[in-house]
């Protein structure tokens, strides 16, 4: 670490025109992340040396964790103003430290304030030309303020979100006509939440929506970004929603049919239902 501090500090002090981009405002601890540097400097990847470390200031103590670089590659991206032109960038992949590696990890373990369990650190990174065992020209140097998210607290917060989502859905369901605690327990059954009665399409809609919402909330806690929903997930939710809506429309349609129309639809085999005479008898009995 002592050998890296001086060259990195010299690279940071040097002026450069490098544009640094991170994939998200917060880095997921223990995962692989990357930096994109534009313009591209890695003409020969075997002659690039990348140095860096994460620095955490804690009271009178400064902790440094070395940057573990996985690999370096050159990528081509469309130009923002002209899609027909490509812009080359150098992408540096590295491993984000785990929360347990920081000196204040034990102090954070006992707190229940999830939003304070993310680490705020500085990443000091530099790249040099490297040939014959010697560092040469400075490509870039930068000091970046980063936030490292805690996986365990994000998982626990996502589970609390899913539980609250489920309980709110259960509270909004029609209450069954059962005595005492049996009514409350029945309302918590997943197939009873949407309409108060068993429905496969409504159960699918509830489960898919709950899973997608919880995963999006978890990704937001880990990266600080709301991820895009894939088209396959939208299709699944849309199919379940359409099935639930069509079931409700069919039920309403059957209830509002006149007696003659009801008998005609029954003869066509559009739905299975009691005979017209039984239906009329029940109507007279209710009257």
C-alpha positions as CSV (number, residue, x, y, z in Angstrom):
1,X,0.0,0.0,0.0
2,X,2.8,2.4,0.8
3,X,4.4,1.7,-2.6
4,X,1.1,2.5,-4.4
5,X,0.2,5.8,-2.6
6,X,2.9,7.9,-4.2
7,X,2.3,7.0,-7.9
8,X,-1.5,7.2,-7.4
9,X,-1.3,10.6,-5.8
10,X,1.0,11.8,-8.6
11,X,-1.5,10.5,-11.2
12,X,-4.4,12.2,-9.4
13,X,-2.5,15.5,-9.3
14,X,-1.8,15.3,-13.1
15,X,-4.4,16.9,-15.4
16,X,-6.2,14.6,-17.8
17,X,-9.3,14.7,-19.9
18,X,-10.6,11.2,-18.9
19,X,-14.3,10.8,-18.4
20,X,-15.1,8.2,-15.7
21,X,-18.5,6.5,-15.5
22,X,-19.8,4.0,-12.9
23,X,-22.7,1.6,-13.7
24,X,-24.7,2.7,-10.6
25,X,-24.6,5.3,-7.8
26,X,-24.0,2.5,-5.2
27,X,-21.7,-0.5,-5.6
28,X,-22.9,-3.9,-4.4
29,X,-20.4,-5.3,-1.8
30,X,-18.7,-8.5,-2.7
31,X,-19.7,-8.2,-6.4
32,X,-17.8,-7.4,-9.6
33,X,-18.3,-3.9,-10.8
34,X,-16.5,-1.7,-13.4
35,X,-15.3,1.7,-14.4
36,X,-15.7,3.1,-18.0
37,X,-12.9,5.5,-19.0
38,X,-13.4,7.6,-22.2
39,X,-11.5,8.2,-24.4
40,X,-9.9,4.8,-24.7
41,X,-6.3,4.6,-23.5
42,X,-5.6,0.8,-23.6
43,X,-4.2,0.4,-27.1
44,X,-2.2,-2.6,-25.8
45,X,-3.9,-4.3,-22.9
46,X,-0.8,-6.2,-22.0
47,X,1.0,-2.9,-21.4
48,X,-1.4,-1.3,-18.9
49,X,-0.9,-1.2,-15.2
50,X,-3.9,-0.3,-13.0
51,X,-3.4,0.6,-9.3
52,X,-6.0,1.7,-6.8
53,X,-7.4,1.3,-3.3
54,X,-10.5,2.0,-1.3
55,X,-10.0,4.5,1.5
56,X,-12.2,4.8,4.6
57,X,-11.7,7.6,7.1
58,X,-12.8,6.6,10.6
59,X,-12.2,9.1,13.4
60,X,-8.4,9.3,13.6
61,X,-7.8,6.2,11.6
62,X,-7.6,5.8,7.8
63,X,-8.1,2.3,6.4
64,X,-7.0,1.4,2.9
65,X,-8.2,-1.8,1.0
66,X,-6.3,-2.6,-2.2
67,X,-8.3,-2.6,-5.5
68,X,-8.5,-6.1,-6.9
69,X,-8.7,-5.7,-10.7
70,X,-10.2,-8.7,-12.6
71,X,-9.5,-7.6,-16.1
72,X,-9.3,-4.7,-18.5
73,X,-11.1,-4.6,-21.9
74,X,-11.9,-2.1,-24.7
75,X,-15.6,-1.7,-25.7
76,X,-17.3,0.1,-28.5
77,X,-20.4,2.2,-27.8
78,X,-22.5,4.4,-30.2
79,X,-21.7,8.1,-30.1
80,X,-24.3,10.1,-28.2
81,X,-24.8,12.6,-31.1
82,X,-24.2,10.2,-34.0
83,X,-25.3,6.6,-33.6
84,X,-23.5,5.7,-36.8
85,X,-20.2,6.4,-35.2
86,X,-18.6,4.4,-32.4
87,X,-16.7,5.6,-29.3
88,X,-14.1,3.4,-27.8
89,X,-13.8,3.2,-24.0
90,X,-11.6,1.3,-21.6
91,X,-13.5,-0.7,-19.0
92,X,-11.8,-1.8,-15.8
93,X,-13.5,-4.6,-13.9
94,X,-12.8,-4.9,-10.2
95,X,-14.2,-6.6,-7.1
96,X,-16.0,-4.4,-4.6
97,X,-14.9,-5.2,-1.0
98,X,-17.3,-6.9,1.4
99,X,-18.7,-4.8,4.2
100,X,-17.0,-7.2,6.7
101,X,-13.6,-6.1,5.3
102,X,-14.0,-2.5,6.6
103,X,-12.7,-1.5,10.0
104,X,-16.1,-0.2,11.2
105,X,-18.1,-3.4,10.2
106,X,-18.5,-4.5,13.8
107,X,-19.9,-1.1,14.8
108,X,-22.5,-1.3,12.0
109,X,-23.5,-4.8,12.8
110,X,-25.6,-3.9,15.9
111,X,-27.6,-1.0,14.4
112,X,-31.2,-1.4,13.0
113,X,-31.0,1.7,10.9
114,X,-30.6,0.1,7.5
115,X,-30.0,3.3,5.6
116,X,-26.9,3.9,7.7
117,X,-25.4,0.5,7.0
118,X,-23.9,1.5,3.7
119,X,-20.2,2.5,3.6
120,X,-19.1,5.8,2.1
121,X,-15.6,5.5,0.9
122,X,-13.1,7.0,-1.6
123,X,-11.7,5.1,-4.5
124,X,-8.3,6.3,-5.6
125,X,-7.3,4.8,-8.9
126,X,-4.7,5.3,-11.6
127,X,-3.5,3.7,-14.8
128,X,0.0,3.7,-16.2
129,X,1.9,2.5,-19.3
130,X,3.8,-0.6,-18.2
131,X,6.7,-2.1,-20.1
132,X,9.8,-4.1,-19.1
133,X,8.8,-4.1,-15.5
134,X,8.6,-0.3,-15.3
135,X,5.7,2.1,-15.0
136,X,5.8,4.9,-17.5
137,X,3.3,7.4,-18.9
138,X,0.3,8.2,-16.8
139,X,-3.0,7.5,-18.6
140,X,-5.3,8.9,-15.9
141,X,-5.8,9.3,-12.2
142,X,-8.9,10.0,-10.2
143,X,-10.4,10.2,-6.7
144,X,-14.0,9.1,-6.6
145,X,-16.5,9.2,-3.7
146,X,-18.4,5.9,-3.6
147,X,-21.1,4.2,-1.6
148,X,-20.9,0.4,-0.9
149,X,-24.1,-1.3,-0.1
150,X,-24.6,-4.0,2.5
151,X,-26.1,-7.2,1.2
152,X,-27.5,-8.5,4.5
153,X,-29.3,-5.3,5.3
154,X,-30.6,-5.0,1.8
155,X,-32.0,-8.6,1.9
156,X,-33.6,-8.0,5.3
157,X,-35.2,-4.7,4.2
158,X,-36.5,-6.4,1.0
159,X,-38.1,-9.1,3.1
160,X,-39.8,-6.5,5.3
161,X,-41.1,-4.8,2.2
162,X,-42.5,-8.1,0.9
163,X,-44.2,-8.8,4.2
164,X,-45.7,-5.3,4.4
165,X,-46.9,-5.6,0.8
166,X,-48.6,-9.0,1.6
167,X,-50.2,-7.8,4.8
168,X,-51.6,-4.7,3.0
169,X,-53.1,-6.9,0.3
170,X,-54.6,-9.2,2.9
171,X,-56.1,-6.2,4.8
172,X,-57.8,-5.0,1.5
173,X,-59.4,-8.4,0.8
174,X,-63.0,-9.0,1.7
175,X,-63.4,-10.5,5.2
176,X,-64.8,-14.0,5.2
177,X,-67.8,-14.8,7.3
178,X,-66.0,-16.9,9.9
179,X,-65.9,-16.7,13.7
180,X,-63.0,-15.2,15.6
181,X,-59.4,-15.8,14.7
182,X,-60.3,-18.1,11.8
183,X,-61.5,-15.0,9.8
184,X,-58.1,-13.3,10.2
185,X,-56.1,-16.5,9.4
186,X,-58.3,-17.1,6.3
187,X,-57.6,-13.6,5.0
188,X,-53.9,-14.3,5.0
189,X,-54.2,-17.3,2.6
190,X,-52.7,-16.2,-0.8
191,X,-55.5,-17.5,-2.9
192,X,-58.1,-15.6,-0.8
193,X,-56.4,-12.2,-0.9
194,X,-57.5,-10.9,-4.3
195,X,-61.2,-11.6,-4.3
196,X,-62.0,-13.5,-1.1
197,X,-62.4,-16.8,-3.0
198,X,-60.0,-19.2,-4.7
199,X,-58.9,-17.9,-8.1
200,X,-55.8,-19.3,-10.0
201,X,-55.4,-16.2,-12.2
202,X,-55.7,-13.8,-9.3
203,X,-53.2,-15.9,-7.3
204,X,-50.7,-15.7,-10.2
205,X,-51.1,-12.0,-10.5
206,X,-50.5,-11.5,-6.8
207,X,-47.4,-13.8,-6.7
208,X,-45.8,-12.3,-9.8
209,X,-46.4,-8.7,-8.7
210,X,-45.1,-9.5,-5.2
211,X,-41.9,-11.1,-6.6
212,X,-41.2,-8.4,-9.1
213,X,-41.8,-5.6,-6.7
214,X,-39.6,-7.2,-4.0
215,X,-36.7,-7.8,-6.5
216,X,-36.9,-4.3,-7.9
217,X,-36.8,-2.9,-4.3
218,X,-33.8,-5.1,-3.5
219,X,-31.9,-4.0,-6.6
220,X,-32.7,-0.3,-5.7
221,X,-31.2,-0.8,-2.3
222,X,-28.1,-2.5,-3.7
223,X,-27.3,-0.3,-6.6
224,X,-29.4,2.9,-6.1
225,X,-31.1,2.3,-9.5
226,X,-34.5,1.0,-10.5
227,X,-33.9,-1.8,-13.0
228,X,-35.9,-2.1,-16.2
229,X,-38.6,-4.9,-16.2
230,X,-38.0,-7.5,-18.9
231,X,-40.7,-8.0,-21.5
232,X,-41.1,-11.7,-20.3
233,X,-42.1,-10.5,-16.8
234,X,-44.5,-8.0,-18.3
235,X,-46.1,-10.7,-20.4
236,X,-46.5,-13.0,-17.3
237,X,-48.1,-10.2,-15.3
238,X,-50.2,-9.2,-18.2
239,X,-51.5,-12.7,-18.9
240,X,-52.5,-13.1,-15.2
241,X,-54.1,-9.7,-15.1
242,X,-56.1,-10.4,-18.3
243,X,-57.2,-13.8,-16.9
244,X,-58.4,-12.2,-13.7
245,X,-60.2,-9.5,-15.6
246,X,-61.9,-11.9,-18.0
247,X,-63.0,-14.1,-15.1
248,X,-64.6,-11.1,-13.4
249,X,-66.3,-9.9,-16.6
250,X,-67.7,-13.4,-17.3
251,X,-69.1,-13.6,-13.8
252,X,-70.7,-10.2,-14.1
253,X,-72.1,-11.1,-17.5
254,X,-73.7,-14.3,-16.3
255,X,-75.3,-12.5,-13.4
256,X,-76.9,-9.9,-15.6
257,X,-78.3,-12.2,-18.3
258,X,-82.0,-12.4,-18.9
259,X,-83.6,-15.8,-18.5
260,X,-84.0,-16.4,-22.3
261,X,-80.4,-15.3,-23.0
262,X,-79.2,-17.4,-20.1
263,X,-80.8,-20.5,-21.5
264,X,-79.5,-19.8,-25.0
265,X,-75.9,-19.3,-23.9
266,X,-76.2,-22.5,-21.8
267,X,-77.4,-24.4,-24.9
268,X,-74.4,-23.1,-26.9
269,X,-72.1,-24.5,-24.2
270,X,-70.5,-21.2,-23.4
271,X,-70.5,-22.0,-19.7
272,X,-71.6,-24.7,-17.3
273,X,-74.5,-23.5,-15.1
274,X,-77.7,-24.8,-13.5
275,X,-80.6,-25.3,-15.7
276,X,-82.9,-22.3,-16.4
277,X,-85.7,-23.8,-14.3
278,X,-83.4,-24.2,-11.3
279,X,-82.1,-20.7,-11.7
280,X,-85.7,-19.3,-11.9
281,X,-86.7,-21.3,-8.9
282,X,-83.9,-19.9,-6.8
283,X,-84.8,-16.4,-7.9
284,X,-88.5,-17.0,-6.9
285,X,-87.4,-18.5,-3.6
286,X,-85.3,-15.4,-2.8
287,X,-88.2,-13.1,-3.7
